[in-house]
Amino acid sequence: MSAGALRCDDFEALAPEVALGTLSGTERADAVAHLASCPDCQRRVTELADVVDTMMLLAPEEEPSPRLEAGVLAQTVADGTSSRRHDRGRRWWLLAGVAAAAIGVAVTAMLLTSGDRDDELRTALAVTDGGASVCRAIINEVDPAWLFVSLEGPADEASEEYLVELHLDDGDAVRVGVLEMVDGRGALAVTVDLDGSTARAVRLIGGADEAQYEATFS
Amino acid sequence: MWDVADDVLLASFAVGDPEAGAVFVQRYQRRVFGLARSIVDDRVLAEDLAQEAFVRAWRHASSYDPRRGSVESWLLTIARNVALDARRSRRNGAGGDRIVDHVEQLLARDGDPASTAEQREELQRLVLALRQVPAAQRRALVLAAIGGWTAREVSTREGIPLGTAKTRIRSGLLALRELLGAEHEWEPQ
């Protein structure tokens, strides 16, 4: 097949660089023009691009600062509600169906309690043992608030579960649930019947009834 | 929530569920940030780019097609594109040694650091295939595919003619495609 200024056999030499996205200038323009009208070469480039996509799994891992997570959530949760609110209700119910089918009623219920809010988020982080254990918490500043707490620890973590306490500015403490650890990881998401802006810190109480992690909200 | 399948987690994140968003970011942030830093070699910029990648994934989640690959490789492709745009505007070619050394170490050791069965299987298949690609082609391909280096940049870095750099990248990618097995054979008309 021939399409545009290039023939398919000319395009063949360019296909890898098209798939890699490293072609530039005139060659790129010619390649794009050819692709626009050549299904065979489109398929060829798609196959090569899929290989390139798979290679991304080789990328090195590196721990970013906590501001990455907070920044993403601030943009997607806070900004997203204004532009996406119009169809949120319908999509929640679609999602509920998908989630129920895939992972059961418990998660569905948690998703449905998340609500549709434009609130400020506050984050907390506690790192112990030189990064071997990381406790994160996120809360929004409304009443009632939702709280998400996660813990990544060593696989041989001493406690299999932790009582989660929310400590408030006035000195009071509220036990909000239990975080269960599986293979060194655990998470808890709950709605708490208080104003999230009054939360000062989260504490995780271990087996000896001692606070093993404390993360203070920013 | 930790055990939720990747595609369900992405869907939950996409409709604005904050818990799903937090888990989604925590699940992938090390790899997304690591990839971005490999491309721009600047920690602060890499965090900004990683953040942009997550926001784009959230915004365009409906474009994810599970038939073409995992959520992780889709997200990493977004991160790569975001980082490459930034890298081109800065015209720097940093990070090459870091990427090549990392991949070679990955190929040299047994086992892999992937955390899920799906990731392990996909990565293991890739590692086995890459080991069979000649080293010079593999190095050029890794620089181009993961680092986003152009053939001209690979040529300069490796001290080889531009034509040789192009041939190594092209041959490496075609060999890897062959080893991974494409669904369709293709011959130019």
Interface residues (C-beta under 8 A of the other chain):
Chain A: M1 S2 R7 C8 D9 F11 E12 A13 P16 E17 A19 L20 G21 T22 S24 D40 C41 R43 R44 E47 L48 D50 V51 V52 D53 T54 M55 M56 L57 L58 A59 P60 E61 E62 E63 P64 S65 R67 L68 E69 G71 V72 L73 Q75 T76 V77 G80 T81 R84 R88 R91 W92 L95 V98 A99 A102 I103 V107 M110 L111 S114 D116 L121 R136 I138 N140 W146 F148 S150 E152 V182 R185 G186 A187 A189
Chain B: M1 W2 D3 V4 A5 V8 A11 S12 F13 V15 G16 D17 P18 E19 A20 G21 A22 V23 V25 Q26 Q29 R30 R31 F33 G34 L35 R37 S38 A46 E47 A50 Q51 F54 V55 W58 R68 G69 E72 S73 W74 L76 T77 A79 R80 N81 L84 R98 I99 H102 V103 L106 P113 A114 Q119 E122 L123 L126 L130 L141 V142 A144 A145 I146 G148 W149 T150 A151 K166 I169 R170 L173 L174 L176 R177 L180 A182 E183 H184 W186 P188 Q189
